[in-house]
Amino acid sequence: MRRKWLARWAAAELLVALGAVILLQDNYAANAFIWRWKRQSCRQSQFQCASGECVAQFLICDGEVNCRDGSDETQKACSDIQCPIYAFRCEYGACIEGDKKCDGKNNCADGSDEKDCGVSGELAGTDVPAKATNCKNQYTCKSGSCIDPFLLCDGMKDCDDGSDETHEAAGCKLPGQPPHGRYRLGGCDPPACRPVPGARVLAAFLLYACDPGFQLAGAQVLLCDAAAWSAPFPVCDAVACPPLNDPSRDIECRLNDEIVDCTQRMPPGTKASVRCNSYYSHGPEFSSFDTTCQPSGQWSRDVTSCVPRCGDANPDGVPFISHGRRANYAEYPWHVGLYRPADGILKQVCGGSIISERVIITAAHCFWDDSTSLKVDYKDDKVAVGKYYLDWYNKTKYVQTPEIDHVVLHDHFKGRQRRYENDIALITLKETIRMTQAVRPICVDFDKEYINHFSPGTKGIVVGWGITERMKQSETLHTATLPHVDFRSCEKEVPESFQSFLTYDKFCAGYRNGTSVCPGDSGGGYASQFRDGKWYLMGIVSVGVPSNNADDCNILQYTTFTRVSEHYEFIRKNKGH
């Protein structure tokens, strides 16, 4: 019972002590915690006495007067205090340990804990026996006798029943004080709570702080949980700013005009010149800035990562769909190839578009089996960015093949059963894509700046390795320019059997002259260029009108695309980067 009460009291004291952490750190000298009383204003973690002095919040209404004028133990200060059921409430509202009631000492400031006590020392009207022992600040043996808590688990039986040498009595062993810092022991009262290294304590906690010029590495608060501390003991390291190591940035660090390693922790006074690498930017206002390591261990300016510049094509790139033209290598650097094992090799099954350093957007049907109406197992699937040749094994120096972490399909996608409505999916990668001339993201118009400009007649490009006019998959990346087709015209021109596939989130694009998209292009992006010169993802290749031969591509019909603007919320929710 005693241990349970101590554990609860320690937890309660910890909550209020945490509020005083700033006070402890600010007022900590090299060898002691010093409380500085202020007469004009107190911190949020302090209580202001009527006299103007300040005391820690966790010292008020505990039965002991801490303000010189006693204002911390009055009905005005304590009337709103809620005592736990295992504590005793003084008449003016303070809370004390329940077993301090009728112990012969005034533990409440008003002495109300010693009222209504029987002549034998027990609480009147209860069944507590007069011989019950109150081991204040001591360990209570199972037999009821008391011993000093520092005698626990010392190899000698000090309790008459030996209960001080059991696992139950173990408690937690106090560590030595950390170099360049100190801990405060809380959750129990002196003299039992003396921070003597090697001593064992029950239901206590350690609150750490470091000397000026040092910062804590590890947990600031450790709780005694049975016979073990809740976390490893922290250490006080010299104040230093975190490393600046990011492939998106070009950084030079100097200390006293000497170049230092930016990938290591750096002392105060270090100056860093930060510039975004090619293909990245820090925002529209600037692409470079300087920052200095402060005495607090923080950089003077927030060193956020540079973000990839989106929507930049390479029309004059290194010479790298049906009736489309052969694309220049790296001309549209956001395109991705999705590959799946088949017949012992990896074969390209879909396309996709890079929208961030770790996220690719594609069609949901690329990960769907209509025969089972289930998501396919993608654990052996591969993606390739910066790829020009269809063959997985034909790789140039620009190709990157990051591993897939997970794939999220739209919640309401059900494949053919729902006419490929909500045909959109996001692939999250395990590692970050490195931005290069051949690998960059496409823009997504989250601000809806260009939605109204995307109207019938607007042209966009589609990139892929789809079937050519010779009904053979292209060995190199091709691109086709396709116009956005008016919905009514599309509905009128497609076969009646296909009209149900023109769902709310689709638009049509293409020609009826042999320039179209075909199997292998699925999941690729439909991109349009607007007045800012950047390319924006407006659609995702979804489904087209089948030919008489189901394995062939109907190059004389329009293709439907999932309208990206209908799914901004899905993208934001699952993009995560």
C-alpha positions as CSV (number, residue, x, y, z in Angstrom):
1,M,0.0,0.0,0.0
2,R,2.8,2.3,0.9
3,R,4.6,1.7,-2.4
4,K,1.4,2.3,-4.4
5,W,0.9,5.6,-2.7
6,L,4.5,6.6,-3.2
7,A,4.3,5.7,-6.9
8,R,1.2,7.8,-7.3
9,W,2.6,10.7,-5.4
10,A,5.8,10.5,-7.5
11,A,3.8,10.6,-10.7
12,A,1.8,13.6,-9.4
13,E,4.9,15.4,-8.3
14,L,6.6,14.7,-11.6
15,L,3.8,16.4,-13.5
16,V,4.2,19.6,-11.6
17,A,8.0,19.3,-11.5
18,L,8.1,19.2,-15.3
19,G,6.5,22.6,-15.3
20,A,9.5,23.9,-13.3
21,V,12.2,22.4,-15.6
22,I,12.9,25.8,-17.2
23,L,13.3,27.4,-13.8
24,L,15.6,24.6,-12.7
25,Q,17.8,25.0,-15.8
26,D,17.9,28.7,-15.7
27,N,18.8,28.9,-12.1
28,Y,21.2,26.0,-12.0
29,A,24.8,26.7,-10.9
30,A,27.7,24.2,-11.4
31,N,27.3,22.4,-8.1
32,A,23.7,23.1,-7.0
33,F,20.2,24.0,-7.9
34,I,19.5,27.6,-6.8
35,W,16.0,29.1,-6.5
36,R,16.0,32.9,-7.2
37,W,13.1,34.6,-5.7
38,K,11.7,37.4,-7.7
39,R,9.5,40.1,-6.2
40,Q,8.0,41.6,-9.4
41,S,7.0,38.7,-11.6
42,C,7.1,34.9,-11.6
43,R,7.4,32.3,-14.3
44,Q,4.4,30.3,-15.5
45,S,5.9,27.4,-13.6
46,Q,6.0,29.4,-10.3
47,F,3.5,30.6,-7.7
48,Q,3.7,34.2,-6.6
49,C,3.3,34.6,-2.9
50,A,1.3,37.5,-1.5
51,S,4.7,39.1,-0.4
52,G,5.9,39.0,-4.1
53,E,8.4,36.2,-3.8
54,C,8.2,33.1,-6.1
55,V,8.1,29.5,-5.3
56,A,7.8,26.4,-7.5
57,Q,4.2,25.4,-8.3
58,F,4.7,21.9,-6.9
59,L,5.5,23.4,-3.5
60,I,2.1,25.0,-2.9
61,C,-0.7,23.3,-1.0
62,D,1.5,20.4,0.2
63,G,0.9,21.1,3.9
64,E,4.3,22.8,4.3
65,V,4.7,26.6,4.3
66,N,7.1,27.7,1.7
67,C,6.2,31.4,1.3
68,R,7.5,33.5,4.1
69,D,4.0,34.9,4.6
70,G,2.4,31.5,4.4
71,S,0.2,32.4,1.4
72,D,1.0,29.2,-0.4
73,E,-0.9,27.2,2.3
74,T,-4.2,29.1,2.5
75,Q,-7.8,28.4,1.5
76,K,-7.5,31.0,-1.3
77,A,-4.5,29.2,-2.8
78,C,-5.8,25.7,-2.2
79,S,-9.6,25.7,-2.5
80,D,-9.5,24.5,-6.1
81,I,-6.9,21.7,-5.5
82,Q,-8.2,18.2,-6.2
83,C,-6.7,15.6,-3.9
84,P,-6.4,11.9,-5.1
85,I,-8.4,9.4,-3.2
86,Y,-5.4,8.0,-1.5
87,A,-4.4,11.4,0.0
88,F,-5.7,13.4,3.0
89,R,-7.2,16.8,2.3
90,C,-6.5,19.5,4.9
91,E,-9.3,21.7,6.0
92,Y,-8.0,24.6,3.9
93,G,-7.6,22.4,0.8
94,A,-4.0,21.1,0.8
95,C,-3.1,17.5,0.1
96,I,-0.8,15.3,2.2
97,E,0.0,11.6,2.3
98,G,-2.9,9.6,3.6
99,D,-0.9,7.8,6.2
100,K,0.2,11.2,7.8
101,K,-3.3,11.6,9.3
102,C,-3.1,11.2,13.0
103,D,0.6,10.4,13.2
104,G,1.1,12.8,16.0
105,K,2.7,15.5,13.9
106,N,1.1,18.5,12.2
107,N,1.6,17.8,8.5
108,C,-1.2,20.2,7.4
109,A,-0.2,23.9,7.9
110,D,-3.4,24.3,10.0
111,G,-2.9,21.1,12.0
112,S,-6.2,19.7,10.7
113,D,-4.6,16.3,10.1
114,E,-4.4,15.8,13.9
115,K,-8.1,16.5,14.6
116,D,-10.6,13.8,15.4
117,C,-7.9,11.2,16.3
118,G,-8.5,8.5,18.9
119,V,-6.5,8.4,22.1
120,S,-4.4,5.5,20.9
121,G,-3.3,7.4,17.8
122,E,-5.6,6.0,15.3
123,L,-8.2,7.8,13.2
124,A,-11.5,7.9,15.2
125,G,-14.2,5.6,13.7
126,T,-11.8,3.4,11.7
127,D,-10.4,-0.1,12.2
128,V,-6.7,0.9,12.0
129,P,-5.0,-0.9,15.0
130,A,-3.0,1.2,17.5
131,K,0.0,-0.9,17.0
132,A,0.2,-0.1,13.2
133,T,3.7,1.3,12.4
134,N,4.2,4.5,10.4
135,C,7.6,4.3,8.7
136,K,7.9,7.9,7.6
137,N,10.7,8.2,5.0
138,Q,11.7,4.6,5.8
139,Y,11.2,1.2,4.3
140,T,8.4,-0.8,5.9
141,C,9.2,-4.5,6.3
142,K,6.4,-7.0,5.7
143,S,6.4,-7.6,9.4
144,G,5.7,-3.9,10.0
145,S,9.1,-2.9,11.3
146,C,11.1,0.0,9.8
147,I,14.6,0.2,8.4
148,D,16.6,2.9,6.6
149,P,16.0,2.6,2.9
150,F,19.7,2.6,2.2
151,L,19.9,-0.8,3.8
152,L,17.8,-2.4,1.0
153,C,19.4,-5.1,-1.0
154,D,22.8,-4.7,0.6
155,G,23.3,-8.4,1.1
156,M,22.3,-8.4,4.8
157,K,18.9,-9.1,6.3
158,D,18.0,-6.0,8.3
159,C,14.2,-6.7,8.4
160,D,13.4,-9.4,11.0
161,D,11.6,-11.3,8.2
162,G,14.3,-10.7,5.6
163,S,11.9,-8.8,3.3
164,D,14.5,-6.1,2.6
165,E,16.5,-8.6,0.6
166,T,13.8,-9.7,-1.9
167,H,13.3,-8.6,-5.5
168,E,10.2,-6.7,-4.4
169,A,12.3,-4.5,-2.2
170,A,15.0,-3.8,-4.7
171,G,14.0,-0.3,-5.8
172,C,16.3,1.6,-8.1
173,K,20.0,2.2,-7.6
174,L,21.0,5.9,-7.8
175,P,23.7,6.8,-10.3
176,G,26.5,9.2,-9.8
177,Q,26.0,12.8,-10.8
178,P,26.8,13.3,-14.6
179,P,29.9,15.3,-15.5
180,H,28.9,18.9,-16.4
181,G,25.5,18.5,-14.8
182,R,23.4,17.3,-12.0
183,Y,20.1,15.5,-11.3
184,R,17.5,16.3,-8.7
185,L,15.9,13.4,-6.9
186,G,12.1,13.7,-6.5
187,G,9.1,11.7,-5.5
188,C,10.1,11.3,-1.8
189,D,11.2,13.5,1.1
190,P,14.5,14.1,2.8
191,P,16.4,12.4,4.4
192,A,15.3,9.3,2.5
193,C,15.8,11.2,-0.8
194,R,19.4,12.1,-0.5
195,P,21.1,11.6,-3.9
196,V,23.8,9.2,-2.7
197,P,25.2,7.2,-5.6
198,G,24.6,3.5,-5.1
199,A,21.6,4.0,-2.7
200,R,18.3,2.4,-3.6
201,V,15.1,4.4,-3.8
202,L,11.4,3.5,-4.3
203,A,8.8,5.4,-6.4
204,A,11.2,8.2,-7.2
205,F,12.2,10.1,-10.3
206,L,15.4,11.9,-11.5
207,L,15.2,15.3,-13.1
208,Y,18.4,16.2,-15.0
209,A,19.9,19.6,-15.9
210,C,23.3,20.6,-17.4
211,D,25.8,23.3,-16.7
212,P,25.8,26.4,-18.8
213,G,27.5,25.6,-22.2
214,F,26.3,22.0,-22.1
215,Q,23.1,20.3,-23.3
216,L,21.3,17.1,-22.3
217,A,21.6,14.1,-24.5
218,G,18.9,11.6,-23.5
219,A,15.8,11.6,-21.4
220,Q,15.4,14.5,-19.1
221,V,13.3,12.6,-16.6
222,L,13.8,9.0,-15.4
223,L,11.2,7.1,-13.4
224,C,11.9,4.3,-11.0
225,D,9.8,1.4,-12.4
226,A,10.0,-1.5,-10.0
227,A,13.8,-2.3,-9.9
228,A,14.8,-0.4,-13.0
229,W,15.0,3.1,-14.4
230,S,12.7,4.0,-17.3
231,A,15.6,5.0,-19.6
232,P,19.4,5.0,-19.9
233,F,21.1,7.7,-17.9
234,P,21.6,10.8,-20.0
235,V,24.8,12.7,-20.4
236,C,25.7,16.4,-20.7
237,D,27.4,17.2,-24.0
238,A,29.0,20.4,-24.9
239,V,26.5,22.7,-26.6
240,A,26.7,22.2,-30.4
241,C,24.5,22.7,-33.4
242,P,23.3,19.7,-35.4
243,P,25.1,18.6,-38.5
244,L,24.2,20.1,-41.9
245,N,24.2,17.1,-44.2
246,D,21.7,17.1,-47.0
247,P,22.2,16.2,-50.7
248,S,19.8,19.0,-51.7
249,R,22.2,21.7,-50.3
250,D,25.8,22.9,-51.0
251,I,27.1,24.0,-47.6
252,E,30.4,25.5,-46.4
253,C,31.1,25.7,-42.7
254,R,33.7,27.9,-41.0
255,L,34.9,28.4,-37.5
256,N,37.5,31.2,-36.8
257,D,37.9,31.4,-40.6
258,E,38.9,27.8,-40.8
259,I,36.8,25.3,-42.9
260,V,35.2,22.6,-40.7
261,D,33.2,19.5,-41.4
262,C,29.6,20.3,-41.9
263,T,28.5,16.7,-41.3
264,Q,29.7,16.8,-37.7
265,R,28.2,18.6,-34.7
266,M,29.5,22.2,-34.6
267,P,30.3,24.5,-31.7
268,P,28.7,27.9,-31.2
269,G,30.2,30.6,-33.5
270,T,30.4,28.3,-36.5
271,K,29.1,30.0,-39.6
272,A,27.5,28.1,-42.5
273,S,26.8,29.4,-46.0
274,V,24.0,27.4,-47.4
275,R,23.1,27.2,-51.1
276,C,20.6,25.0,-52.8
277,N,22.1,22.5,-55.3
278,S,21.1,22.5,-58.9
279,Y,17.5,21.3,-59.4
280,Y,16.5,22.4,-55.9
281,S,15.3,25.7,-54.4
282,H,14.6,27.1,-51.0
283,G,11.6,29.0,-52.0
284,P,10.7,31.8,-54.4
285,E,12.5,34.4,-52.3
286,F,16.0,33.0,-52.2
287,S,18.2,30.0,-53.0
288,S,21.1,30.8,-50.6
289,F,21.6,32.2,-47.1
290,D,24.0,32.3,-44.1
291,T,23.4,31.0,-40.6
292,T,25.4,31.0,-37.4
293,C,25.5,28.4,-34.5
294,Q,24.1,30.1,-31.4
295,P,25.1,29.5,-27.8
296,S,21.8,27.7,-27.4
297,G,22.9,25.0,-29.8
298,Q,20.5,26.2,-32.5
299,W,21.2,27.7,-35.9
300,S,20.3,31.4,-36.2
301,R,18.2,30.6,-39.2
302,D,16.0,27.6,-39.8
303,V,18.0,25.3,-42.1
304,T,15.2,23.5,-43.8
305,S,15.9,21.2,-46.7
306,C,15.8,22.7,-50.2
307,V,12.9,21.3,-52.2
308,P,13.2,19.9,-55.8
309,R,12.2,22.3,-58.5
310,C,9.2,20.9,-60.3
311,G,8.0,21.0,-63.8
312,D,11.2,21.7,-65.6
313,A,11.6,19.9,-68.9
314,N,14.7,19.5,-71.0
315,P,13.6,20.2,-74.6
316,D,17.2,20.1,-75.7
317,G,18.1,17.1,-73.6
318,V,20.7,14.5,-74.6
319,P,19.1,12.6,-77.5
320,F,17.6,9.9,-75.8
321,I,3.1,6.0,-78.1
322,S,1.8,5.5,-81.1
323,H,2.7,8.0,-83.8
324,G,4.5,9.9,-81.2
325,R,8.0,11.1,-81.6
326,R,11.1,9.7,-80.0
327,A,11.8,11.7,-76.8
328,N,15.2,13.3,-76.1
329,Y,16.9,11.6,-73.2
330,A,15.8,13.4,-70.0
331,E,13.4,15.6,-71.9
332,Y,10.6,14.9,-69.4
333,P,12.5,13.9,-66.2
334,W,9.5,13.1,-64.1
335,H,8.5,9.9,-66.0
336,V,8.9,6.6,-64.1
337,G,8.8,3.0,-65.2
338,L,7.1,0.4,-63.1
339,Y,8.4,-3.2,-63.6
340,R,7.0,-6.6,-62.5
341,P,8.5,-10.1,-62.6
342,A,7.2,-12.2,-65.5
343,D,8.7,-15.3,-67.1
344,G,11.8,-15.0,-65.0
345,I,12.6,-11.4,-65.9
346,L,11.4,-7.9,-65.0
347,K,8.9,-6.4,-67.5
348,Q,7.6,-2.9,-67.8
349,V,3.8,-2.8,-66.9
350,C,3.0,0.8,-66.2
351,G,4.3,4.3,-66.0
352,G,4.2,7.0,-63.3
353,S,5.3,10.5,-62.4
354,I,7.6,11.8,-59.7
355,I,5.8,14.4,-57.5
356,S,8.3,14.5,-54.6
357,E,11.6,13.0,-53.5
358,R,9.9,9.9,-52.2
359,V,6.5,9.7,-53.9
360,I,5.4,8.6,-57.3
361,I,1.8,9.0,-58.7
362,T,0.3,6.4,-61.0
363,A,-2.9,4.6,-61.8
364,A,-4.6,2.3,-59.3
365,H,-5.3,-0.3,-61.9
366,C,-1.5,-0.9,-62.2
367,F,-1.8,-2.6,-58.8
368,W,-5.3,-4.3,-59.3
369,D,-6.4,-7.7,-60.4
370,D,-9.8,-7.5,-61.9
371,S,-10.2,-11.3,-61.9
372,T,-10.1,-11.3,-58.1
373,S,-11.1,-7.7,-57.4
374,L,-8.0,-7.5,-55.1
375,K,-4.9,-5.4,-54.9
376,V,-1.9,-7.3,-56.4
377,D,1.2,-8.3,-54.3
378,Y,3.8,-5.7,-55.2
379,K,6.6,-6.9,-53.0
380,D,8.7,-7.9,-56.0
381,D,7.8,-4.8,-58.1
382,K,10.5,-2.3,-59.1
383,V,10.6,1.3,-60.2
384,A,13.1,3.0,-62.3
385,V,13.6,6.8,-62.6
386,G,15.8,8.6,-65.2
387,K,15.2,5.7,-67.6
388,Y,15.2,5.9,-71.4
389,Y,15.4,2.3,-72.6
390,L,12.4,0.0,-72.0
391,D,14.6,-3.0,-71.0
392,W,15.1,-3.1,-67.2
393,Y,18.6,-4.4,-67.6
394,N,19.6,-1.6,-70.1
395,K,20.5,1.2,-67.7
396,T,22.4,4.4,-68.2
397,K,24.3,6.3,-65.5
398,Y,21.2,8.5,-64.8
399,V,19.0,5.6,-63.8
400,Q,18.0,5.2,-60.1
401,T,16.0,2.2,-58.8
402,P,14.7,3.0,-55.3
403,E,12.9,0.3,-53.4
404,I,9.1,0.5,-52.9
405,D,8.0,1.0,-49.3
406,H,4.2,0.9,-49.8
407,V,1.5,1.6,-52.3
408,V,-1.8,3.4,-51.5
409,L,-4.8,3.0,-53.8
410,H,-7.8,5.3,-53.6
411,D,-10.3,3.9,-51.1
412,H,-13.1,3.7,-53.6
413,F,-11.2,2.2,-56.5
414,K,-12.7,-1.2,-57.5
415,G,-11.3,-1.6,-61.0
416,R,-13.7,-2.6,-63.8
417,Q,-16.5,-3.2,-61.3
418,R,-16.8,0.5,-60.9
419,R,-15.6,1.5,-64.4
420,Y,-12.1,2.5,-63.2
421,E,-13.5,5.4,-61.2
422,N,-10.9,6.9,-58.8
423,D,-8.1,5.3,-60.8
424,I,-5.2,6.8,-58.8
425,A,-2.5,5.5,-56.6
426,L,0.6,6.7,-54.7
427,I,3.9,4.8,-54.5
428,T,6.0,5.8,-51.5
429,L,9.7,4.9,-51.7
430,K,12.0,3.6,-49.0
431,E,14.8,6.0,-50.0
432,T,15.0,9.6,-51.3
433,I,15.4,10.1,-55.1
434,R,18.4,12.1,-56.0
435,M,17.5,15.0,-58.3
436,T,19.6,15.3,-61.4
437,Q,19.2,16.6,-65.0
438,A,17.4,13.4,-65.8
439,V,15.4,13.0,-62.6
440,R,13.0,15.7,-61.4
441,P,9.4,16.0,-60.2
442,I,6.4,17.4,-62.1
443,C,4.4,20.1,-60.5
444,V,0.9,19.5,-59.0
445,D,-1.4,22.5,-59.1
446,F,-2.5,22.3,-55.5
447,D,-3.3,26.0,-55.5
448,K,-5.7,25.4,-58.4
449,E,-4.2,28.3,-60.3
450,Y,-4.4,26.7,-63.7
451,I,-7.6,24.6,-63.4
452,N,-9.7,27.1,-65.3
453,H,-7.0,27.3,-68.0
454,F,-7.3,23.5,-68.6
455,S,-10.1,23.5,-71.1
456,P,-11.0,21.6,-74.2
457,G,-8.4,22.3,-76.9
458,T,-5.6,22.6,-74.3
459,K,-2.7,20.4,-75.3
460,G,-0.7,18.1,-73.1
461,I,2.1,15.6,-73.5
462,V,2.2,11.9,-72.6
463,V,5.4,10.0,-72.2
464,G,5.8,6.2,-72.3
465,W,7.0,3.0,-73.8
466,G,3.5,2.1,-75.2
467,I,2.7,0.0,-78.3
468,T,3.7,1.8,-81.5
469,E,1.7,1.9,-84.7
470,R,3.4,-1.4,-85.6
471,M,1.7,-2.9,-82.6
472,K,5.0,-3.4,-80.9
473,Q,6.1,-1.9,-77.6
474,S,8.7,0.9,-78.1
475,E,12.2,0.1,-77.0
476,T,12.9,3.7,-76.2
477,L,10.9,6.4,-74.5
478,H,8.4,8.2,-76.7
479,T,6.2,11.2,-76.3
480,A,2.9,12.3,-77.9
481,T,1.1,15.6,-77.8
482,L,-2.6,15.1,-77.3
483,P,-5.4,17.7,-77.1
484,H,-7.9,17.8,-74.3
485,V,-11.2,16.8,-75.8
486,D,-14.7,18.2,-74.9
487,F,-16.6,15.7,-72.8
488,R,-19.7,15.7,-75.0
489,S,-17.6,15.2,-78.1
490,C,-15.8,12.3,-76.4
491,E,-19.1,10.7,-75.3
492,K,-20.5,11.1,-78.8
493,E,-17.5,9.5,-80.5
494,V,-16.7,6.5,-78.3
495,P,-18.7,3.3,-78.6
496,E,-21.9,3.1,-76.5
497,S,-20.4,0.2,-74.6
498,F,-17.6,2.4,-73.4
499,Q,-19.6,5.4,-72.3
500,S,-20.1,4.1,-68.8
501,F,-16.3,4.4,-68.3
502,L,-16.5,8.2,-68.7
503,T,-16.9,8.7,-64.9
504,Y,-17.0,11.9,-63.0
505,D,-13.2,12.1,-62.5
506,K,-12.2,11.5,-66.1
507,F,-11.4,13.6,-69.1
508,C,-10.7,12.6,-72.7
509,A,-7.7,13.4,-74.8
510,G,-6.1,12.3,-78.1
511,Y,-6.8,12.1,-81.8
512,R,-8.7,9.6,-83.9
513,N,-5.9,9.4,-86.5
514,G,-3.6,6.9,-84.9
515,T,-1.9,9.1,-82.3
516,S,-2.9,7.7,-78.9
517,V,-1.7,5.9,-75.8
518,C,-1.6,2.2,-75.4
519,P,-0.8,-0.6,-72.9
520,G,2.5,0.2,-71.2
521,D,1.5,3.9,-71.0
522,S,-1.0,3.3,-68.2
523,G,-0.3,5.3,-65.1
524,G,1.9,7.8,-66.9
525,G,1.1,11.5,-66.7
526,Y,-0.7,13.9,-68.9
527,A,1.2,17.2,-68.5
528,S,0.4,20.7,-69.7
529,Q,2.6,23.7,-69.7
530,F,1.2,27.1,-68.5
531,R,2.3,30.7,-68.4
532,D,4.9,30.2,-65.7
533,G,6.8,27.9,-68.1
534,K,6.5,24.9,-65.8
535,W,4.8,21.6,-66.6
536,Y,1.8,20.5,-64.4
537,L,0.3,17.1,-63.9
538,M,-3.3,17.4,-65.1
539,G,-4.1,13.7,-65.7
540,I,-3.1,10.1,-65.3
541,V,-3.5,7.6,-68.2
542,S,-6.4,5.4,-67.1
543,V,-8.3,3.4,-69.7
544,G,-9.0,3.5,-73.5
545,V,-11.4,2.0,-75.9
546,P,-10.4,-1.6,-76.6
547,S,-9.8,-2.8,-80.2
548,N,-11.3,-5.9,-81.6
549,N,-8.2,-7.8,-80.5
550,A,-8.1,-7.3,-76.8
551,D,-4.3,-7.4,-76.8
552,D,-4.0,-4.6,-79.3
553,C,-4.3,-0.8,-78.9
554,N,-7.2,1.0,-80.5
555,I,-5.2,3.9,-82.0
556,L,-8.3,5.4,-83.6
557,Q,-10.0,6.3,-80.4
558,Y,-9.7,8.7,-77.5
559,T,-8.1,7.8,-74.2
560,T,-9.5,8.6,-70.7
561,F,-7.4,10.2,-68.0
562,T,-8.0,10.5,-64.3
563,R,-8.4,14.2,-63.6
564,V,-5.8,14.9,-60.9
565,S,-7.6,18.0,-59.6
566,E,-10.4,15.8,-58.5
567,H,-8.1,14.0,-56.1
568,Y,-6.0,16.7,-54.5
569,E,-7.2,15.7,-51.0
570,F,-6.2,12.1,-51.6
571,I,-2.8,13.2,-52.7
572,R,-2.3,15.6,-49.8
573,K,-3.4,13.0,-47.3
574,N,-1.1,10.3,-48.5
575,K,1.8,12.2,-50.0
576,G,3.4,12.7,-46.6
577,H,6.5,14.5,-48.0
